[in-house]
Every structure is written in C-alpha cells, then in structure tokens.
C-alpha cells in the first residue's frame, strides 16, 4: 500500500522477485508497472523480475498484467528492457503463523533445500549470481520435471492417503499399500521424462530419491488434504497427473499407476474443498464418462480412459 516506497525501490534496485500467489499477481502489477516506468525515465539498466509462483506461463501472464498498467506508448520500450523470469519453486514450507516467529511477519521457517532454477533465456541484460539460483537454458525440462515428478508424487500421496484416512503425507509415504503405487508413478513419469528431455537416468533417479527423502520431513506437516485439495485443477489435461500420463503415452510407456491416481482424484470428496464438491456433484449428475472428458480431456473409449474407468469402478467398492 506504500506505493511511493515500492516505486522508488523498483526504480533503483538490482532485482525484483514475486512470491505472492498466482491469484495475487494482479494486485502487485500496477506498482510494478509504475516502478518500471520511473526506472525507464531515470534511464536505469534492465531489470529482471524473478516470478516465484506456481503458475504455468507465469512470465507471460505477469508481463501482460504489467503492460495493461503502463501508459499507452510506453509499453514496448519498458517491457523490452525488463526480464520476466519464471522460476521453478520446489522448496517446501510448513504451515506457520506470525506468532511462531515472535510477531515478525517477514520471518519464516523452510526446509534446507535451496535450489531455484530460473529461465536463463528470459534474462535481460546482466544477472549477478545469487546463491542457489540456477539459470537454466532448457527451462521447459525443469518445469516438466517439477510438475510430473514432485507435484505428481505429492498428488499421489494426497489422493491415495485421503482415501485411507491418513492425515499426513509422510504417513502415506510409508503405507504398504500406497508406496508401491507411488513407486510405480515415479517409474512411469521418470522413464517418460528421460525420453522427453534427455535427462540422464542416474540424474532423474537421484532427483526422485532426494524428493522422497524430503517428503519424510515431519516438520513440514503436509497433510493429505492439502496435497489433494482442488482436484479439478490437478486433473486438468496439462497438469501433474493427466499431463504426465500424456508424456508417457507419447513415448510408449505404461500408465497403470497414473491411471490409479487419476481415478482416486476423481473420487476425492471433502466438505472443506469446494472443488471436490463441484466435481463430485457433476459426476453424480452427469456420470463419470462425461465428467472424465470435460475435466481431464480423456476420452472414455481411449486406452487411458478405459484404465481410469476400470480403476474408478474398482475404487468405488
């Protein structure tokens, strides 16, 4: 709300980053635009904005929001002199309150992991090194690996753990009926990512092993509900589950484990989650075959659809 201070800071700083949540970007865009405009008037060097949001195509979306707030005629030179640099945020943060940190709203506890890949191709001008920040030339590969390994594995624990009445993700991780499906998901998605992006197999498997070790961290307190909530978004055609299955199909890799998790996601119901209630009501009213197509883009007659429907029926009993 202190517009002048924000604008002055943006006009004179070396780097900007956002970590406000995808739905809040529209609220910071006007101040960002004003700061970039003042920076332009002062003839400052190019500025890179690290977009640390879990948002597909976040760079273009924030660029568009800023462009809408710039004076007519100034958009092109200012946007050309600004780098909207997407980051892949993988560091996990436990639930906490300001009171946990003596009332300091800027203090926060996080896990030790601190690698932040950013889109090296989007950088404008020079970029001073920052510990843990890694510019990546093939950034799309990093985005896919985060979504189809990290987010996909989290969703697996969430949906399967919720079905069994398990509270925490780390408890689902060691459940003897869930763990084999999780390992199957990682095997399927890992093989697909290796084919799709040319990752070294040892590199991909080490990424998965490190991820599972991090998931064991009880201090994070991740609940199966949080990992499963908003199933409509998580079942979207290009999101963590169906998107991963499509990459598998593209390379002739099986999708048995992924189909099981997709089916579990379609069964997810919680009175605390409007998305799951909407999904469940739609399935009850229109039938699973129609909602499968409308929500996931999967046809009930294609091989993946047949697998999902088979698992959906099996999980109903």
N, C-alpha and C positions, 0 to 999 in steps of 0.2 A: 504493500500500500504506500510505501515511501517512494513514490515514482522518481523524484529528482535524484535521490541517492542511488537508486538502481540504474537510472540512465547514465549518471556520471560514472558509475563503476564499469558499466559495459563499454562506455566510450573510451576508457583508459586502461582496461585490463589486458592481460595476455591470453586468457582463455575463459570460456564460459561452459558450464555444464548444467543440464537439467536432469532432475530426478524427482519429478512431482507427480508422476502417474499420468498415463496416457490421456485420461479424460480432463486433466487439468492444464494441458498444454495451451489450450485456447485462452486461459486466464493470464498466462505469462507472456504470450506472443506480443501484445501491444507494448509492454515495457521493453521487451527485447527489440522490437522494431524501432522504438524511439531512441534506444541506446545505440543501435546500429546507424540510425540517421545522424545522430550527433557525432558519432565516430567518423562517419563519412565527411561531415562538414569540417571536422578537425584534421582530415587527411591522415588518419591513423592507419597503421598496417592492417592487413587482412586479419579477420578474427575467426577462429574455429570454435564451434559450439558442439560439445560432446552430448549426444542425446542418449541418456542412460535410462531409457524407458523400455518396458516390454511391449513394444508396438511394432507390428510389421510395417515396413516402409516409413518408419518414423521420420527419417530425414526429409523426405518429400512432403510429408504432412505438416511438419513444423515450418518448413520453408514456405509452404502455401499460406499458413496462418500468419506468418510474419509479413509476407508480401501483401496480404489484404490490409495490414495495418500501416503500411508505408505510404507516404504521399505519392499521388499519381505522378509518374515521370521519373521517380527516384528508384523504383523497384529494381530495374535491371542492374545499374552500376553497384548498388548496395548488395544485392543478392549474389552477384558475381564475385564480390570481394569478401564473401562470408562462406565459411565451410560448415555445412550441416552434416555432422559426422556421427553416424549411427554407432552405438556400442552394443556389445553382447554382454548383458549383465547376468552373471552366474553366481555371484556371492550371495549367500543366504543370510537372512536376518531374522532373529527370533522376535516374537511379539513382545512389546515392552511399552512402558508408559514414561512420561516425563518424570514422574515421581521416582522411578527406578534410578534416575541419574541426578537426584538432588534438585530437581526443578529446572535443569538446563535442557532446553529444547533442542540444542544442537549436539548433544552427546548421545551416542548410540552404540550398542554392542553388536558386533558382527562376527561371523566366522573368520578364521585366519586366511582362508583362500582370498587371493587378491590379484588375479589375472583379469584384465579388462581389454579384450580385443576390440579394436575400433576399425572403421572402414578407411584404410590407408588411401584409397583412390579419391575419397571425398575431401581430403585435407587441402586447404587453400593456403598458399604461402609456406612459411616455415612453421615447424612444430617442435617446441622444446621437449626433450624427453621427460616423462613423468614415470616414477617407479610403478610398475605393474601394468601400465598402459601399453598395449602392443598393437601398433598399426599393422593391419593385415591386407595384403594385396587382393587375395581371393576371399573377400569378406562373406560372400554368399555361402561359402562352405562352412564358415564358423556359425552363421545364423542357423543353417540346417542342422549342424551337429548339436547346438544348444537345444533347438526345438524338438528334434527327433531322437535325442538321447536323454538329455536332462529333463526337459518338460514332459516327454513321453513316459519316462520311468516314474516321475513324480505322479503323473496321472494314473499310471498302473497301480501304484501303492494306494492312491486315494480311492479309486473306484472299487478295487478289489477289497481293500481294507474296510471301507464303509459297509460293504455287503456282509462282512463277517462281524460287524460290530466292534471293530478295532479302533481305538481312539487316535493313537499317534502313528505317524508314518514309520518311525523307526521300529515300532512293534510289528507293523505289516511286513517290514523288510525281512524279518526273521521267521515269519509264519511259514510253516512247512507246506501249506497248500498254495500260498501266494508266491513264494520265492521261485518255484520252477517256472511259473508264467512270466514273472519279471525277467528271469534269465533268458527265457525264450524270446521276449520282446527285444532285449538288448542284442541277442544273437541275430535276429531278423533285421533290426534297424542298423546295427553295426555293419553287417555284410552289405546292406544297401548303400550306406554312406561311403564305404570303401570303394564300391563300384562307381557311385555317382561322382565323387570328388577326388578319388585317387589317394585317400588317406592311407598311410602305412598301417598294416593290420596291427602291429605292436602298439602304435600310437593310439589307435582307436580303442584297443582293449585296455590300455593303461588309463585312458580317459574314463572309460566305464568303471574300472576298478577304483579309481580315485573318487569318482562320483558316489559309488556305493559306500565307500569309507566315510564320506562327508554326510551321507544320509543317516549314518549311525549316530550322529551327534545329537544326544538327547537334549542338550542345552538349547537347540533350535526350537524344540517344542512344536514342530509342524504337525498339524492334525490331519487325519484322513479327510475330514470335511473340507478343510481349506484347500487341500490338493485336488478335491473332486468338484468343488463348487463351480457354478456357471458351466454346466455341461454343454449347453448349446454352442457356446464359443469354442470349447475344447473339442467339439465334434465337427467343427467347420471343415470343409473339403481340403483346405491347405494348412490346417492346424496340426497339433502334435500327434494325433492318432491316425486320422484318415490320410493326412499328408504323408506320414511315414509309410503307411501301407501302400500308397501310390508309388512311392520311390521303390519300395520292394518289388512291386509288380513290374515296374519298368525294367528291372534287371533280373526278372525271373526268380525272385526269392520268395519263399512261402510267407504267408501272413496269418498262420494259425493262432499264434499268441496275440497278435494285434487284434484279430477278429474277436477274440475272447474279451479283451479290454473294451473294445468299441461296444460290444453287447452289454457289458457291465455298466458302461457310461449311459447307455440308453435306459437302463433300469434304475439309475440313481434318482432317489427321491428324498427331499428334505423340506420340512416346513419352514426352515430358515433360509432356503435358497429359492428365490422366485424363478430363476432359470430352470431349475429342475422341476418345479411345479408346472410351469408352462409346457415343458417337454412331456411330462407325464400325462397332463390333461390332453395334449394333442394326440399322443399315442392312443389313449383311451377312446378318444372321439373319432379319429380318422383311421386308426390302425397303424401298426408298426411299419408296413411296407411303404405307405405314403410318406410317413414322417422320416423314415430312413433316407429316402431320396431327397426330401426337402431340406433336411438338416445337414446331411453328410455328403450329398451328391452321389451316393452309392445306389445303383440300381438293384432292386431285389432279385433280379434274374442274372446278374453278372456273378462270376466266381466269388469275389469278396462279399457281395451281398448275400449269397447263399450261405457262406460260412458264418456271417454275422447273425443272420436269421436263425440258423441252427443253434448257435450259442445262446441267442436271446431266448429261444424256447427252452433250452436246457436250464438256463438260469432262473426261469420262471417257476421251476418246481423245487 
